[in-house]
Amino acid sequence: MPSLFERQADFGAALLDPARAVPEGLVGPDGRPSARRFAVYRNNVVLSLIDALAEAYPVVQRLVGEDFFGATARVFVTENPPDSPVMLRYGAGFADFLDGFPPLENLPYIGDVARVERAYLASYHAPEATALTVEAMMATAPETLLEMGMVLHPSCRIVTSDYPVGTIWQENSAAGQPAPIDLAVGGETVLIARPEARVDLRLLPEAPAQFLLSLGAGHSLTRAAETALRTTPDQDISSLLSGVISLGLIVGLQPVACESAATRD
C-alpha cells in the first residue's frame, strides 16, 4: 500500500498533469471516482498559479500579451509546481524559464525584464532597515573605514543586462502606449531598492554599478573603489560614496577578510 507521502506526491503530480489519471482513493459524494470533479479542481489550481505569475510579472505579460502569457505560464506551471506554501516565492525561476522558451527567441531581453520584476517584488517585501548617516560613518577613523565593508540595505537589488531592461520596464510599467525601445543602445544596470516607503528603480552608470556590486559581494570600500576606477578612471570616489549614502543604501559597516593587493587585482 502506498505511503501517505507517496499518495500526496501522486496527488500533486496529477494536479498539474492532465494526462495522469485521477489519483487512487479520490471519490465523489457518491463514493465513486469522479474524473470530472478532479478536472475542475485541477483547472482551478493551474489558473491560480497562472494568476500568481501574472501578478508577479505584469510587465512581461504586457510585453507578450495576456493570451500568450497565459499559455506560457501554463507550461511553466506544469513543469514547476510550488515548493512552498508561501505563494510570494512562487515563480522565482520564471526568468530562467523564459530564457530557454523557444517561442520567445525573438525577445531575447524578456528573461532580464522578468529578473527586474522579481527584484522589484523582493525589494518591496524586504525587511526595513535604518540607513547609516554620514556622521555615523565619519565617526570611524578614515584608515579603518577604507578597509571596512558596507552593509547594503536589505531591499537593494541590482540587475545587469545586455539589453536596456530598465528602460523597457519603465516604459511598460505605466498606463498608456509605450514608446518604441531601441535595443541598439546597449545594456543597462538597474538598481532596485526601497530604503523608505516606495520601491525606487533607477539606471546606474558603470562606475556606481561596479562600486555597489563590489560592496554587495562583501568587499572593502578600498576594493570597491578600485573596481569602479577600472571602469571609469576619472571617477571621483568621494562623490560616488556620498551618492550611495544619500540614496540610503548603506545600513552598517562590517569587517572583511584581509584583501592583499594580489587579491584586489
SERO-4910 file (N, C-alpha, C, O; in steps of 0.05 Angstrom, whole numbers):
BEGIN
 pado doro    nc1    nc2    nc3   cac1   cac2   cac3    cc1    cc2    cc3    oc1    oc2    oc3
  Met    A     17    -24      0      0      0      0     18     25      0     37     26     16
  Pro    A     12     45    -17     29     69    -18     28     84      8      8     84     22
  Ser    A     51     96     15     52    112     39     37    138     35     30    145     13
  Leu    A     33    153     58     19    179     56     35    198     38     24    212     22
  Phe    A     62    197     42     79    215     25     76    209     -4     74    227    -21
  Glu    A     76    183    -11     73    175    -39     46    183    -50     44    192    -73
  Arg    A     25    181    -34     -1    188    -43     -3    218    -47    -16    228    -66
  Gln    A      9    234    -29      9    263    -32     25    271    -57     17    289    -71
  Ala    A     48    258    -62     64    264    -86     48    258   -111     49    273   -131
  Asp    A     34    235   -111     18    228   -134     -5    248   -139    -11    254   -162
  Phe    A    -17    257   -117    -38    276   -119    -28    303   -131    -40    314   -149
  Gly    A     -5    312   -121      7    337   -131     14    335   -160     10    354   -175
  Ala    A     26    313   -168     34    309   -196     10    308   -214     10    319   -236
  Ala    A    -12    296   -205    -36    294   -221    -50    321   -224    -63    326   -244
  Leu    A    -46    338   -205    -59    365   -206    -49    381   -230    -64    395   -243
  Leu    A    -23    378   -237    -10    394   -258     -7    379   -284      4    390   -303
  Asp    A    -15    354   -285    -11    338   -309    -38    326   -317    -46    306   -306
  Pro    A    -52    338   -337    -78    328   -345    -77    301   -357    -98    288   -360
  Ala    A    -53    291   -365    -52    264   -376    -53    242   -355    -57    219   -361
  Arg    A    -49    250   -330    -49    230   -308    -78    224   -300    -95    241   -301
  Ala    A    -82    200   -291   -108    191   -282   -114    204   -255    -97    214   -241
  Val    A   -140    203   -248   -148    212   -221   -134    195   -200   -135    170   -202
  Pro    A   -121    207   -181   -107    192   -160   -125    171   -147   -148    177   -142
  Glu    A   -114    148   -141   -129    127   -129   -139    135   -101   -124    147    -85
  Gly    A   -164    129    -96   -175    135    -70   -191    161    -69   -205    166    -49
  Leu    A   -190    177    -90   -206    202    -91   -233    195   -102   -236    185   -125
  Val    A   -254    201    -87   -281    195    -95   -299    219    -91   -293    237    -75
  Gly    A   -321    219   -105   -341    240   -101   -361    233    -79   -357    214    -65
  Pro    A   -382    249    -76   -401    244    -54   -415    217    -57   -425    206    -37
  Asp    A   -416    207    -82   -429    181    -85   -410    157    -80   -418    134    -83
  Gly    A   -385    164    -71   -366    143    -65   -352    131    -89   -337    111    -87
  Arg    A   -356    143   -112   -343    133   -137   -323    154   -147   -326    178   -143
  Pro    A   -302    144   -161   -282    163   -172   -296    182   -191   -314    175   -206
  Ser    A   -287    208   -191   -300    228   -208   -279    244   -222   -267    263   -212
  Ala    A   -273    235   -247   -253    249   -263   -261    278   -269   -245    296   -270
  Arg    A   -287    282   -272   -297    309   -279   -292    328   -255   -283    351   -260
  Arg    A   -299    320   -231   -294    337   -208   -265    343   -205   -257    366   -199
  Phe    A   -248    323   -208   -220    328   -205   -209    346   -226   -191    362   -221
  Ala    A   -219    344   -251   -211    361   -273   -217    391   -266   -201    408   -273
  Val    A   -240    396   -254   -248    423   -247   -228    433   -226   -219    456   -227
  Tyr    A   -223    417   -206   -204    425   -185   -176    430   -196   -163    449   -189
  Arg    A   -167    412   -214   -141    414   -227   -140    441   -242   -120    455   -240
  Asn    A   -160    447   -257   -160    472   -273   -159    496   -255   -145    516   -261
  Asn    A   -173    496   -232   -173    518   -214   -145    523   -202   -136    545   -198
  Val    A   -132    501   -195   -105    503   -184    -86    515   -205    -70    533   -198
  Val    A    -87    505   -229    -69    515   -250    -75    545   -255    -56    560   -257
  Leu    A   -100    552   -257   -107    580   -262    -98    598   -239    -89    621   -244
  Ser    A    -99    589   -214    -90    605   -191    -60    609   -193    -50    631   -185
  Leu    A    -45    589   -202    -16    592   -204     -9    611   -228     10    627   -226
  Ile    A    -24    610   -249    -20    628   -272    -26    657   -263    -11    675   -270
  Asp    A    -47    660   -247    -54    687   -237    -31    697   -219    -25    721   -219
  Ala    A    -20    680   -203      2    688   -185     26    698   -202     39    718   -194
  Leu    A     32    685   -224     54    693   -241     47    720   -255     64    737   -257
  Ala    A     22    723   -263     14    748   -276     16    772   -257     23    794   -265
  Glu    A     11    767   -231     13    789   -211     43    795   -206     50    818   -202
  Ala    A     60    775   -208     88    780   -203    103    791   -227    123    805   -224
  Tyr    A     92    786   -251    106    794   -275     88    810   -294     83    801   -317
  Pro    A     77    832   -285     57    847   -302     70    859   -327     57    861   -348
  Val    A     95    868   -325    108    879   -349    114    858   -370    110    862   -394
  Val    A    123    835   -361    126    812   -380    100    806   -394     99    802   -418
  Gln    A     78    805   -378     52    800   -390     44    821   -411     33    814   -432
  Arg    A     50    846   -405     44    867   -423     60    865   -449     50    870   -471
  Leu    A     85    857   -446    103    855   -470     94    833   -489     96    836   -513
  Val    A     86    811   -478     79    788   -495     49    785   -501     42    770   -518
  Gly    A     33    799   -486      4    797   -489     -8    777   -469      5    758   -461
  Glu    A    -32    783   -460    -45    767   -439    -48    738   -447    -43    720   -431
  Asp    A    -58    733   -472    -63    706   -480    -37    690   -482    -35    667   -473
  Phe    A    -16    702   -494      9    688   -497     22    683   -469     33    662   -464
  Phe    A     19    703   -452     30    700   -425     16    676   -411     29    660   -398
  Gly    A    -11    675   -413    -25    653   -401    -16    626   -411    -13    607   -395
  Ala    A    -12    624   -437     -3    598   -448     25    591   -439     31    568   -433
  Thr    A     42    612   -438     70    607   -429     71    600   -400     85    581   -392
  Ala    A     55    614   -384     54    609   -355     43    581   -349     52    568   -330
  Arg    A     25    572   -366     14    545   -362     35    524   -365     37    504   -350
  Val    A     53    528   -386     75    509   -390     93    509   -366    102    488   -356
  Phe    A    100    534   -356    117    536   -332    105    522   -308    119    508   -294
  Val    A     79    527   -304     66    516   -280     66    485   -281     71    473   -260
  Thr    A     61    474   -304     61    444   -305     88    432   -300     90    409   -292
  Glu    A    109    447   -306    136    437   -302    149    445   -276    169    434   -267
  Asn    A    136    465   -262    148    476   -238    127    479   -216    117    501   -212
  Pro    A    119    458   -203    100    460   -181    111    476   -158    135    478   -155
  Pro    A     94    489   -142    104    504   -118    119    486    -99    112    463    -95
  Asp    A    140    497    -88    156    482    -68    153    494    -40    167    487    -21
  Ser    A    134    513    -38    129    526    -12    100    535    -11     89    542    -32
  Pro    A     88    534     13     60    545     15     59    575     13     37    586     10
  Val    A     82    588     14     83    618     12     83    625    -18    104    622    -31
  Met    A     60    634    -28     58    639    -57     75    662    -66     80    665    -90
  Leu    A     84    679    -48    101    701    -55    127    691    -68    139    704    -84
  Arg    A    135    667    -60    160    656    -70    157    642    -97    176    636   -111
  Tyr    A    132    637   -105    128    622   -129    136    638   -154    131    662   -156
  Gly    A    149    624   -172    157    636   -197    185    647   -197    193    662   -215
  Ala    A    201    640   -177    228    651   -175    245    643   -199    264    657   -206
  Gly    A    239    620   -211    254    610   -234    242    618   -261    251    608   -282
  Phe    A    223    636   -261    208    642   -285    227    656   -306    225    650   -330
  Ala    A    245    673   -297    263    686   -315    281    666   -330    284    668   -354
  Asp    A    292    647   -316    308    626   -329    292    610   -348    301    603   -370
  Phe    A    267    605   -341    249    590   -359    245    606   -385    245    595   -407
  Leu    A    240    632   -382    235    649   -406    260    650   -424    257    651   -448
  Asp    A    283    649   -412    308    650   -427    309    626   -447    319    629   -469
  Gly    A    299    603   -438    301    579   -455    275    571   -468    273    549   -478
  Phe    A    255    589   -468    230    582   -480    230    588   -510    230    612   -517
  Pro    A    231    568   -528    234    573   -556    216    594   -569    225    609   -586
  Pro    A    190    595   -562    173    615   -575    181    644   -569    170    662   -582
  Leu    A    198    648   -550    206    676   -542    235    682   -552    247    701   -543
  Glu    A    245    667   -571    272    672   -581    274    700   -594    296    711   -594
  Asn    A    253    711   -604    254    737   -616    253    760   -596    253    783   -603
  Leu    A    250    753   -570    250    773   -548    273    765   -529    267    756   -507
  Pro    A    298    768   -537    320    759   -520    323    773   -494    337    763   -476
  Tyr    A    310    796   -491    311    811   -466    290    803   -445    291    813   -423
  Ile    A    271    786   -453    248    782   -436    255    769   -409    243    775   -389
  Gly    A    276    752   -409    284    740   -384    295    760   -364    290    759   -340
  Asp    A    310    780   -375    321    800   -357    300    820   -348    302    830   -325
  Val    A    280    825   -364    257    841   -355    244    826   -331    236    839   -311
  Ala    A    241    800   -333    229    785   -311    247    786   -286    236    787   -264
  Arg    A    273    787   -290    291    790   -267    287    817   -253    289    819   -229
  Val    A    283    838   -269    277    864   -257    251    863   -241    250    873   -219
  Glu    A    231    850   -252    205    848   -238    208    831   -212    197    838   -192
  Arg    A    224    810   -214    228    793   -190    243    809   -169    237    808   -145
  Ala    A    263    825   -177    278    842   -159    260    862   -146    262    868   -122
  Tyr    A    242    874   -162    223    894   -151    206    881   -130    201    893   -109
  Leu    A    196    857   -135    179    844   -115    194    837    -90    184    841    -68
  Ala    A    219    828    -93    235    821    -70    242    846    -54    242    846    -29
  Ser    A    247    868    -68    254    893    -55    230    904    -39    233    913    -17
  Tyr    A    206    901    -51    182    911    -37    177    896    -11    168    908      8
  His    A    183    870    -10    178    854     14    202    851     32    201    836     51
  Ala    A    224    864     26    248    862     42    244    875     70    227    893     73
  Pro    A    260    867     89    257    879    116    265    908    116    279    918     98
  Glu    A    255    922    136    262    950    140    290    952    151    300    933    164
  Ala    A    304    974    147    330    979    159    335   1009    159    325   1024    142
  Thr    A    350   1018    179    356   1046    181    382   1053    167    403   1040    172
  Ala    A    382   1072    149    406   1079    134    427   1092    152    420   1106    171
  Leu    A    452   1087    146    474   1098    161    478   1127    152    479   1133    128
  Thr    A    481   1145    171    485   1173    164    515   1179    159    532   1163    167
  Val    A    520   1201    145    548   1209    140    562   1212    167    585   1204    169
  Glu    A    549   1225    186    561   1230    212    569   1204    226    591   1202    238
  Ala    A    552   1184    224    558   1158    237    581   1145    223    598   1132    236
  Met    A    582   1147    197    604   1135    182    631   1149    188    652   1136    191
  Met    A    630   1175    189    654   1191    193    665   1188    222    687   1197    227
  Ala    A    649   1176    239    659   1171    266    680   1149    267    695   1147    286
  Thr    A    682   1134    245    703   1114    242    727   1126    230    725   1142    211
  Ala    A    751   1120    240    776   1131    230    778   1125    200    772   1102    192
  Pro    A    787   1144    184    789   1140    155    804   1115    146    795   1100    129
  Glu    A    827   1110    159    843   1087    152    829   1061    158    833   1041    144
  Thr    A    812   1061    179    796   1037    185    773   1035    166    766   1013    157
  Leu    A    760   1057    160    737   1057    143    743   1046    115    727   1031    104
  Leu    A    767   1052    105    774   1043     78    776   1013     77    772   1002     55
  Glu    A    781   1000     99    784    971     99    759    956    108    759    932    111
  Met    A    738    972    113    713    960    122    695    954     98    697    966     77
  Gly    A    677    936    103    656    931     83    631    946     90    627    954    113
  Met    A    614    950     70    589    965     74    566    946     73    563    930     54
  Val    A    549    947     93    525    930     93    503    945     77    494    966     86
  Leu    A    494    934     55    474    947     39    446    942     50    441    922     64
  His    A    428    960     44    400    957     53    389    931     43    394    923     20
  Pro    A    373    916     60    362    890     52    346    891     26    343    870     13
  Ser    A    335    914     19    318    916     -5    335    920    -30    324    920    -52
  Cys    A    361    924    -27    378    931    -50    381    907    -69    390    886    -61
  Arg    A    374    911    -94    378    891   -115    389    904   -140    383    927   -146
  Ile    A    407    890   -153    419    901   -178    416    880   -200    424    857   -197
  Val    A    406    889   -223    403    872   -246    420    884   -269    415    906   -277
  Thr    A    438    868   -279    455    876   -302    447    861   -326    444    836   -325
  Ser    A    443    875   -349    433    862   -373    448    873   -397    458    895   -397
  Asp    A    449    856   -418    460    865   -444    439    882   -459    445    891   -481
  Tyr    A    415    885   -448    394    899   -461    384    922   -443    389    922   -419
  Pro    A    370    942   -455    361    965   -439    336    957   -423    314    969   -427
  Val    A    339    939   -404    316    928   -390    303    948   -371    279    947   -366
  Gly    A    319    966   -360    308    986   -342    289   1004   -357    267   1011   -348
  Thr    A    298   1013   -381    281   1030   -398    256   1015   -407    234   1026   -407
  Ile    A    260    990   -414    237    973   -423    216    971   -400    192    974   -404
  Trp    A    226    966   -376    208    964   -353    194    990   -348    170    990   -343
  Gln    A    208   1012   -348    196   1038   -343    175   1045   -364    154   1056   -357
  Glu    A    180   1039   -389    162   1046   -410    136   1028   -409    116   1036   -420
  Asn    A    138   1005   -397    116    986   -398    103    982   -370     84    966   -368
  Ser    A    112    996   -350    100    992   -323     78   1013   -318     64   1010   -298
  Ala    A     76   1032   -335     55   1052   -331     33   1049   -352     37   1036   -373
  Ala    A     10   1061   -347    -12   1060   -367     -5   1077   -391     13   1094   -390
  Gly    A    -18   1071   -413    -13   1086   -437      3   1070   -457     11   1047   -452
  Gln    A      7   1082   -480     22   1068   -501     52   1071   -497     62   1094   -497
  Pro    A     67   1049   -494     95   1051   -490    110   1060   -515    101   1055   -538
  Ala    A    132   1075   -511    148   1084   -534    165   1061   -544    172   1043   -529
  Pro    A    172   1061   -570    190   1040   -581    217   1041   -566    227   1062   -559
  Ile    A    228   1017   -563    254   1014   -549    275   1006   -570    272    987   -585
  Asp    A    297   1021   -570    319   1016   -588    339    998   -574    354   1007   -557
  Leu    A    339    972   -581    358    953   -568    387    959   -575    405    950   -561
  Ala    A    391    975   -596    419    981   -604    433   1000   -583    457   1003   -585
  Val    A    418   1012   -565    430   1029   -545    447   1013   -526    464   1025   -512
  Gly    A    443    987   -525    461    970   -508    448    964   -481    425    969   -476
  Gly    A    465    952   -464    455    942   -439    452    964   -418    462    986   -421
  Glu    A    439    956   -396    435    974   -373    438    958   -347    433    934   -346
  Thr    A    447    972   -327    447    961   -300    426    976   -284    426   1001   -283
  Val    A    409    961   -271    386    972   -257    389    968   -227    394    946   -218
  Leu    A    385    990   -212    384    988   -183    355    989   -174    340   1007   -181
  Ile    A    347    969   -158    321    969   -146    324    968   -116    338    951   -105
  Ala    A    312    988   -102    315    989    -73    291   1003    -61    277   1019    -74
  Arg    A    287    998    -35    265   1011    -21    275   1020      6    267   1009     27
  Pro    A    293   1040      6    304   1050     32    282   1064     49    285   1066     73
  Glu    A    261   1073     36    239   1085     51    213   1070     44    213   1046     43
  Ala    A    191   1085     39    165   1072     35    161   1061      7    146   1041      4
  Arg    A    174   1072    -13    169   1066    -40    193   1052    -53    215   1060    -49
  Val    A    187   1032    -70    209   1019    -85    217   1038   -107    201   1049   -122
  Asp    A    243   1042   -109    254   1060   -129    271   1044   -149    287   1028   -141
  Leu    A    267   1049   -174    282   1036   -195    297   1058   -210    285   1077   -220
  Arg    A    324   1055   -213    339   1075   -227    362   1061   -243    371   1040   -235
  Leu    A    370   1074   -264    392   1063   -281    418   1073   -269    421   1096   -261
  Leu    A    437   1055   -268    463   1061   -257    484   1063   -279    487   1046   -296
  Pro    A    500   1085   -279    524   1086   -296    543   1064   -287    540   1052   -266
  Glu    A    563   1059   -304    581   1036   -299    596   1038   -273    597   1018   -258
  Ala    A    607   1061   -267    623   1063   -242    607   1058   -217    615   1041   -200
  Pro    A    584   1071   -213    568   1066   -189    558   1037   -189    556   1025   -167
  Ala    A    552   1025   -212    543    998   -213    565    979   -203    560    962   -186
  Gln    A    589    982   -213    611    965   -204    618    969   -175    625    951   -160
  Phe    A    615    994   -166    620   1001   -138    600    986   -120    608    973   -100
  Leu    A    575    987   -126    554    974   -110    556    944   -112    553    930    -92
  Leu    A    562    934   -136    564    905   -139    587    894   -122    585    873   -110
  Ser    A    609    909   -121    632    901   -105    626    902    -75    633    883    -60
  Leu    A    612    923    -67    604    925    -38    585    902    -31    587    890    -10
  Gly    A    566    897    -50    547    876    -45    560    848    -43    549    830    -31
  Ala    A    583    845    -56    597    819    -55    614    817    -30    627    796    -26
  Gly    A    612    837    -12    627    835     13    655    847     13    670    842     31
  His    A    662    861     -8    689    873    -10    691    899      6    671    911     14
  Ser    A    716    906     12    721    930     27    715    955     10    713    953    -15
  Leu    A    713    978     23    710   1003      9    733   1008    -10    728   1018    -32
  Thr    A    757   1002     -2    780   1006    -19    778    989    -45    782    999    -67
  Arg    A    771    964    -41    769    946    -65    746    955    -83    749    954   -107
  Ala    A    724    963    -71    701    972    -87    708    997   -103    701    999   -126
  Ala    A    723   1015    -91    732   1039   -104    751   1032   -127    749   1043   -149
  Glu    A    769   1013   -123    788   1005   -144    773    993   -167    780    997   -190
  Thr    A    752    977   -161    736    965   -182    722    986   -199    722    984   -224
  Ala    A    711   1006   -186    698   1028   -201    718   1044   -218    711   1052   -240
  Leu    A    741   1048   -207    761   1063   -222    772   1049   -247    781   1061   -266
  Arg    A    771   1022   -246    779   1007   -270    761   1013   -294    770   1014   -317
  Thr    A    736   1018   -288    717   1023   -310    716   1053   -317    712   1060   -340
  Thr    A    719   1070   -297    718   1099   -301    740   1112   -286    736   1120   -263
  Pro    A    764   1114   -298    788   1123   -283    785   1151   -271    798   1157   -251
  Asp    A    769   1168   -284    766   1196   -274    743   1199   -254    736   1221   -247
  Gln    A    732   1176   -245    710   1177   -225    720   1188   -199    741   1180   -189
  Asp    A    704   1206   -187    711   1217   -160    698   1198   -139    674   1197   -137
  Ile    A    715   1185   -125    706   1164   -106    690   1177    -83    670   1165    -74
  Ser    A    698   1200    -74    683   1212    -51    655   1219    -59    636   1215    -44
  Ser    A    651   1229    -84    624   1235    -93    608   1209    -98    584   1208    -94
  Leu    A    622   1188   -106    610   1162   -111    599   1151    -84    576   1142    -83
  Leu    A    615   1152    -63    607   1143    -37    584   1160    -26    565   1149    -15
  Ser    A    587   1186    -28    566   1204    -17    540   1200    -32    518   1202    -20
  Gly    A    541   1193    -58    517   1188    -73    503   1163    -63    478   1162    -61
  Val    A    518   1142    -57    507   1117    -46    494   1122    -19    473   1111    -13
  Ile    A    508   1138     -2    498   1144     24    472   1160     22    453   1155     37
  Ser    A    471   1179      4    448   1196      1    423   1181     -8    400   1189     -2
  Leu    A    427   1158    -22    405   1141    -30    395   1123     -7    375   1109    -11
  Gly    A    409   1124     15    401   1108     38    406   1078     35    392   1062     46
  Leu    A    427   1072     19    433   1044     13    452   1031     32    455   1006     32
  Ile    A    466   1046     49    485   1034     68    472   1035     96    465   1056    106
  Val    A    470   1011    109    458   1010    135    477   1001    157    469    999    180
  Gly    A    502    996    150    521    988    170    549    983    159    553    983    134
  Leu    A    568    979    177    595    972    169    601    945    179    590    936    199
  Gln    A    619    931    165    627    904    174    656    899    166    665    908    146
  Pro    A    670    884    183    698    877    176    698    857    153    679    842    149
  Val    A    719    857    137    722    838    115    748    824    119    766    833    134
  Ala    A    751    801    106    776    786    106    798    803     94    793    820     77
  Cys    A    822    797    102    845    812     92    846    810     62    846    788     50
  Glu    A    848    834     49    850    835     19    877    845     11    883    869     14
  Ser    A    894    827      2    920    835     -7    918    849    -34    897    847    -47
  Ala    A    939    862    -42    940    875    -69    935    854    -90    921    860   -110
  Ala    A    946    830    -87    942    810   -107    913    802   -109    902    796   -131
  Thr    A    899    801    -86    871    794    -85    854    815    -99    835    809   -113
  Arg    A    862    840    -96    846    862   -108    851    864   -138    834    876   -152
  Asp    A    873    854   -148    878    857   -177    861    838   -193    863    837   -217
***
